[in-house]
């Protein structure tokens, strides 16, 4: 059980490595659409980008997995996909619209609150409650993730409120992923959740742009390559790994691991010349410390359980 959990933790850590890249890819795509952002609205363009990245992931998944294809005729898989896809859609859209009016440091801090929300909601929803050591890990991870880019200067406005809401929905997604992937096949529910995201984000884009021409933004120069990276790596690879591995961990532990995303995003952004790295990046060490505390405490619990069980 210890080995299985550690493999899951490493798998989710790799997810954060890929998720960090989505910051650069999304920024590259949005920077190529200045005119379209004015013509179709930020919300309209964001909806198209989200729909397109998950359409790429959905189309890439189907030919290689019979489980993904059979899920499209399964009522239970559609129920699970509807829950997970809807929560992801709300989280992604709220975060992208919110970041248009807040600084990256504020967005990082407020988004990192999903670690706190996951711990709180786990008490009400999840079967696996956070331990005292996990609460300590939550505090360290939240503080570290929020201050990687320097102290956030928060003035409560619509952008800040939307970002906090996005953190809430990401926390719900973490908890329900734990519950749903224990009952349904991870690949099957990945397939249906992608389909829900494509339809939902597409409707969102059309509602706010009120122009079918908004779909043309995906063919603009500087958008195609970042969009392929978002679809194949940021969506397909990440969600498959997330659905396969997260069920082996406490949701709060998984949320703490996910908080490594802003570390990678800052490093990638620095490499691409999009952000400046400062001494505040060292706050990422708190994320590492938080994960070590949780991992050690869970390993001790597993050892005690195995000793209690006795020899086979």
Secondary structure as the mmCIF struct_conf table of DSSP 4:
data_model
#
loop_
_struct_conf.conf_type_id
_struct_conf.id
_struct_conf.beg_label_comp_id
_struct_conf.beg_label_asym_id
_struct_conf.beg_label_seq_id
_struct_conf.end_label_comp_id
_struct_conf.end_label_asym_id
_struct_conf.end_label_seq_id
HELX_RH_AL_P HELX_RH_AL_P1 UNK A 2 UNK A 31
TURN_TY1_P TURN_TY1_P1 UNK A 32 UNK A 32
HELX_RH_AL_P HELX_RH_AL_P2 UNK A 34 UNK A 40
HELX_RH_AL_P HELX_RH_AL_P3 UNK A 42 UNK A 62
TURN_TY1_P TURN_TY1_P2 UNK A 63 UNK A 64
HELX_RH_AL_P HELX_RH_AL_P4 UNK A 66 UNK A 70
HELX_RH_3T_P HELX_RH_3T_P1 UNK A 71 UNK A 73
HELX_RH_AL_P HELX_RH_AL_P5 UNK A 75 UNK A 98
TURN_TY1_P TURN_TY1_P3 UNK A 99 UNK A 100
BEND BEND1 UNK A 101 UNK A 102
HELX_RH_AL_P HELX_RH_AL_P6 UNK A 104 UNK A 111
TURN_TY1_P TURN_TY1_P4 UNK A 112 UNK A 113
HELX_RH_AL_P HELX_RH_AL_P7 UNK A 114 UNK A 124
BEND BEND2 UNK A 125 UNK A 125
BEND BEND3 UNK A 127 UNK A 128
HELX_RH_AL_P HELX_RH_AL_P8 UNK A 132 UNK A 146
TURN_TY1_P TURN_TY1_P5 UNK A 147 UNK A 149
BEND BEND4 UNK A 150 UNK A 150
BEND BEND5 UNK A 157 UNK A 157
HELX_RH_AL_P HELX_RH_AL_P9 UNK A 158 UNK A 183
BEND BEND6 UNK A 184 UNK A 184
HELX_RH_AL_P HELX_RH_AL_P10 UNK A 186 UNK A 209
HELX_RH_3T_P HELX_RH_3T_P2 UNK A 212 UNK A 219
BEND BEND7 UNK A 220 UNK A 220
TURN_TY1_P TURN_TY1_P6 UNK A 221 UNK A 223
HELX_RH_AL_P HELX_RH_AL_P11 UNK A 224 UNK A 229
HELX_RH_PI_P HELX_RH_PI_P1 UNK A 230 UNK A 237
HELX_RH_AL_P HELX_RH_AL_P12 UNK A 238 UNK A 245
HELX_RH_3T_P HELX_RH_3T_P3 UNK A 246 UNK A 248
BEND BEND8 UNK A 249 UNK A 249
HELX_RH_AL_P HELX_RH_AL_P13 UNK A 251 UNK A 258
TURN_TY1_P TURN_TY1_P7 UNK A 259 UNK A 260
HELX_RH_AL_P HELX_RH_AL_P14 UNK A 261 UNK A 271
TURN_TY1_P TURN_TY1_P8 UNK A 272 UNK A 273
BEND BEND9 UNK A 274 UNK A 275
HELX_RH_3T_P HELX_RH_3T_P4 UNK A 279 UNK A 283
HELX_RH_AL_P HELX_RH_AL_P15 UNK A 284 UNK A 309
#
